[in-house]
């Protein structure tokens, strides 16, 4: 099982980020971040929270309490951001998506009705 430092490094590498980038994002010095990653030092609770936030993961993952680097809230947020985020759509795009969803639901309803008639 990976220790805290190994998990920090693994997650950093998964994100393809440098120690310098993540240290800045977490409000730490590169030396501090490096020492946490190598296991030379253990972060205090505030630093652990900042590191988890910078790595887009949970402290539970970093501490080895879960094997899943992303919790459900992070996954939902990541999925929304992939599609432009909730505020990233224009009124026209929202109208188009609503129309497409409505058409999809109507088509699905027809298919389900046909399947029920056949059975």
Residue pairs with C-beta under 8 A, 6 or more apart in sequence:
1 64
2 10
2 64
3 39
3 64
4 36
4 39
4 42
4 43
4 62
4 63
4 64
5 36
5 37
5 38
5 39
6 39
7 61
7 62
7 63
7 64
8 36
8 37
8 51
8 55
8 62
9 37
11 55
11 57
11 61
11 62
11 69
12 18
12 19
12 22
12 37
12 55
14 69
15 22
15 55
15 56
19 30
19 33
19 34
19 37
20 30
22 33
22 51
22 54
22 55
23 29
23 30
23 32
23 33
23 34
25 53
25 54
26 33
26 47
26 50
26 51
26 53
26 54
27 50
28 36
28 47
28 50
28 51
32 41
32 47
33 51
35 41
36 42
36 43
36 47
36 51
43 51
48 59
48 62
48 63
49 59
51 62
52 58
52 59
52 61
52 62
55 62
56 70
56 74
56 78
57 69
57 70
57 74
58 66
58 69
58 71
58 74
60 66
60 71
61 67
61 68
61 69
70 78
80 86
89 97
